[in-house]
Amino acid sequence: MKKSYAIILLFLTTLSFGQNYGHIWQFGNRAGIDFKNCDPQPILTGENTGFEGVSSISDDQGQLQFYTNSDTVWNKLNLAMPNGYLISTSGTLSQVLIIPKPQSNSQYYIVTTKIQASGSLTLQYHVVDMSLNSGLGDVISKNNTLTNYNVTEQIAVTHHSNGSDIWLIAHEYGLNNFLAFLVTPSGISLTPVLSAVGPAHIPCTSNINARGEIKVSPNGNKIAFNANGVGGNNPSNILAIFDFDKLSGVISNPINLPFSRGEFGISFSPDNSKLYGSTWKAFSFSSGDYNYIYQFDLSSNDSNLIVNSKVILDSIPISMASFGSVKIGPDGKIYIARYNSNYLAVINSPNVYGPGCDYVYNGFYLGGRTCQYGLNNYIEYTSYCETTEIESVENSTVGIYPNPTSDELHIPRSSNSEHFHELQIMDVCGKVVYEKMYTEVIHVNSLERGTYILRLKSANKIRFAKFLKY
C-alpha cells in the first residue's frame, strides 16, 4: 500500500505542475508573487509599475519569461526589452494579455486595448520572440491593429475546443457586441465572431464604464462581464454571465446579475460553480458608500436561483479601501487586488458557497511592496497544485467498480465518502476531461479509451485519488 501511495502521489504531483505559465506574477508597484512549489512567496525584484492591467508569462518550468503593463515589456532580468516600449497608457488599461502563439516554442502575442473607449488607440497586438537577445527576448512587431471596433479596456482568452487554438474575447463600447478572435499557428484572425447579446454600455462621464474585466471560466464554458459604473448613474453599471461555445466562438444566454455599483474585478471559482466580484467606486460616489467583495452560486444553472444567491463577503467604506482585479492563482485560491495595500485579499476555498469560502482580508503579505488595481492576466488553469492536501490515496474503503470500466462507473457512498462534493477525471496530461458534483453513478462513454485519474474533492482539497481504466 505504501508503494502504491508513493507512485500515485508522484504521478499526481507531476500532473499538477503541467501548467506553469502563470507561476510568476509581476504587478502593482514593483510587487510580485512566486507560486512555484505550491508555496506562494513575495517577489521584491520586479520593475513593474502597473496601475491596472498587467500580464506575466513563465516557461514550462515556471521560470519567468517576461511581463508587461501595456507600456513597457520587461525581460526576466527586469530590464526593458530593446524594442519593448509599446503604447502610452500610464498602465491604466483594465486588462492586458500575453498569449502564447499556438505550436510555437518562442513567440508570444501581447494584446492591448484603448483607454476608456476613446482616443486614437485600438485593439492591437505586439509580437515577442524569446529566441532573440540571447534568450532574453525582444519585440519583433508592435502596434498591429486587430480591429477598428471601439472596444472597451476588457479582454480575455480561453482555449478552443480543439485544445490547441485560442479564443481572444473583447467587447464593443456602446453596443452589445462581443468580439471573439481565433488565434491559430497562422496568427490572429482579423475577422472576429460577433455575438450581439446581453447589455450594452450606457455612455457616461469620460466613458468610465469602459473599465472592468472579462473573465472566462476555467472549463471555457462561461463568460463573465462587468462595467465600472459612475455614482448616481445606475444604468452605467453592468454585471452579467453568458454561455460560451468553445467550438464556434459564439456567446449566448445572458443572465443579468444584481450589481453593487462600481464593478471592476471578476472571476469564476476553479470548479466553475461560483462567481466572485469586487468594486472600485471611483467616480461620483458619496463618501458614505462602500466597496464590496461578493459571490454568486452558479451551480443550479437556474437564472432566478443564481440572481438570488448573492452573498456579500466584505464591505468597507470607500474612504478606507478599493478593490481591483480578482484572479485564480496556480494554487486554486482566489486573490483580490487591494489598492495601495501591502496585502492581497485571499479566498482560500473558492469552490465553497457563502462564508465557508474562507475570505481573508489580509490574506497575502507582499513583503512590503504595494498593490494597485491589477493582477496577472492569462488563460485560466484547469488543474491546480493541491497535492499536499491529499488525505487518502488508493484507500480500499472507498470502492469504485468496475475498474476497468466499459461505461457505467459506481462510487458507492460510504462513511469515507459522505463529505465528497466534487468529482473529476483527469487525463495523463493533467487536463480535467470530466467533472460534476459527486454522485454514486457516472457514465464515462464520452471519454476516449485509456488510463485516467479519478479524484474526489471537498473544500478545495483532494480527498481521494485512484487510477481509472476505460
Secondary structure as UniProt FT lines:
FT   HELIX           2..16
FT   TURN            21..22
FT   STRAND          24..29
FT   STRAND          31..34
FT   HELIX           36..38
FT   STRAND          41..42
FT   STRAND          49..50
FT   STRAND          54..58
FT   TURN            60..61
FT   STRAND          64..68
FT   STRAND          72..75
FT   TURN            76..77
FT   STRAND          80..85
FT   TURN            90..91
FT   STRAND          97..100
FT   TURN            102..103
FT   STRAND          107..112
FT   HELIX           115..117
FT   STRAND          123..129
FT   TURN            130..131
FT   HELIX           133..135
FT   STRAND          138..147
FT   STRAND          151..159
FT   TURN            161..162
FT   STRAND          166..172
FT   STRAND          177..184
FT   TURN            185..186
FT   STRAND          187..188
FT   STRAND          193..196
FT   HELIX           205..210
FT   STRAND          214..216
FT   TURN            218..219
FT   STRAND          222..227
FT   TURN            231..232
FT   HELIX           234..236
FT   STRAND          238..244
FT   TURN            246..248
FT   STRAND          251..256
FT   STRAND          263..268
FT   TURN            270..271
FT   STRAND          274..279
FT   TURN            287..288
FT   STRAND          290..297
FT   TURN            299..300
FT   HELIX           303..307
FT   TURN            308..309
FT   STRAND          311..317
FT   TURN            318..320
FT   STRAND          323..328
FT   TURN            330..331
FT   STRAND          334..338
FT   TURN            339..340
FT   STRAND          343..347
FT   TURN            350..351
FT   HELIX           354..357
FT   STRAND          359..365
FT   TURN            367..368
FT   HELIX           387..389
FT   TURN            396..397
FT   STRAND          408..410
FT   TURN            415..419
FT   STRAND          422..426
FT   TURN            428..429
FT   STRAND          432..437
FT   STRAND          441..443
FT   TURN            445..446
FT   STRAND          451..458
FT   TURN            459..460
FT   STRAND          461..469
//
